[in-house]
Amino acid sequence: MVTANRTGASRVADIPADILQALNAGKIEAVTLVENLATDFNVLLSHTLPNVAAVASINPKTGVTKRMMAVAIAIVRYSGNNKVPF
């Protein structure tokens, strides 16, 4: 992962398209909460964990906590464990 010395956006509308694309591809890390909230977890998973992405069900309209939980559940289930500990 490339880490750049950048300030990051304070509004979703201010995130440059190339930065959002790099965030979604997992090439850079979010430096602000806004960037994290703008990240499309379905696209991120398809780039970073494509096998998990194939079984994941992440609604992009839900809050970030629910999206993160959906990713965690997909990872646990993909690993063969159907008992999610939370």
Contacts in CASP RR format, 6 or more apart in sequence:
PFRMAT RR
TARGET T0000
AUTHOR 0000-0000-0000
METHOD contacts of the structure
MODEL  1
MVTANRTGASRVADIPADILQALNAGKIEAVTLVENLATDFNVLLSHTLP
NVAAVASINPKTGVTKRMMAVAIAIVRYSGNNKVPF
1 26 0 8 1.000
1 27 0 8 1.000
1 28 0 8 1.000
1 29 0 8 1.000
2 22 0 8 1.000
2 27 0 8 1.000
2 28 0 8 1.000
3 28 0 8 1.000
3 29 0 8 1.000
4 28 0 8 1.000
6 31 0 8 1.000
7 31 0 8 1.000
8 15 0 8 1.000
8 19 0 8 1.000
8 31 0 8 1.000
8 32 0 8 1.000
8 34 0 8 1.000
8 35 0 8 1.000
9 15 0 8 1.000
9 16 0 8 1.000
9 19 0 8 1.000
9 32 0 8 1.000
9 34 0 8 1.000
9 35 0 8 1.000
9 38 0 8 1.000
10 32 0 8 1.000
10 34 0 8 1.000
11 34 0 8 1.000
12 34 0 8 1.000
12 37 0 8 1.000
12 38 0 8 1.000
15 23 0 8 1.000
15 34 0 8 1.000
15 35 0 8 1.000
15 38 0 8 1.000
19 28 0 8 1.000
19 35 0 8 1.000
20 38 0 8 1.000
20 39 0 8 1.000
22 28 0 8 1.000
23 29 0 8 1.000
23 30 0 8 1.000
23 35 0 8 1.000
23 38 0 8 1.000
23 39 0 8 1.000
23 44 0 8 1.000
24 39 0 8 1.000
24 40 0 8 1.000
24 43 0 8 1.000
24 44 0 8 1.000
24 47 0 8 1.000
25 43 0 8 1.000
25 44 0 8 1.000
25 47 0 8 1.000
26 44 0 8 1.000
26 47 0 8 1.000
26 48 0 8 1.000
30 36 0 8 1.000
30 39 0 8 1.000
36 64 0 8 1.000
37 64 0 8 1.000
40 60 0 8 1.000
41 58 0 8 1.000
41 60 0 8 1.000
41 67 0 8 1.000
41 68 0 8 1.000
41 70 0 8 1.000
41 71 0 8 1.000
42 53 0 8 1.000
42 56 0 8 1.000
42 58 0 8 1.000
42 60 0 8 1.000
45 52 0 8 1.000
45 53 0 8 1.000
45 56 0 8 1.000
45 58 0 8 1.000
45 71 0 8 1.000
45 74 0 8 1.000
46 53 0 8 1.000
49 75 0 8 1.000
49 78 0 8 1.000
51 78 0 8 1.000
52 71 0 8 1.000
52 74 0 8 1.000
52 75 0 8 1.000
52 78 0 8 1.000
53 74 0 8 1.000
55 74 0 8 1.000
55 77 0 8 1.000
55 78 0 8 1.000
56 70 0 8 1.000
56 71 0 8 1.000
56 74 0 8 1.000
57 70 0 8 1.000
57 74 0 8 1.000
58 67 0 8 1.000
58 70 0 8 1.000
58 71 0 8 1.000
58 74 0 8 1.000
59 66 0 8 1.000
59 67 0 8 1.000
59 70 0 8 1.000
60 67 0 8 1.000
62 70 0 8 1.000
69 86 0 8 1.000
72 84 0 8 1.000
72 86 0 8 1.000
73 84 0 8 1.000
76 84 0 8 1.000
76 85 0 8 1.000
77 84 0 8 1.000
END
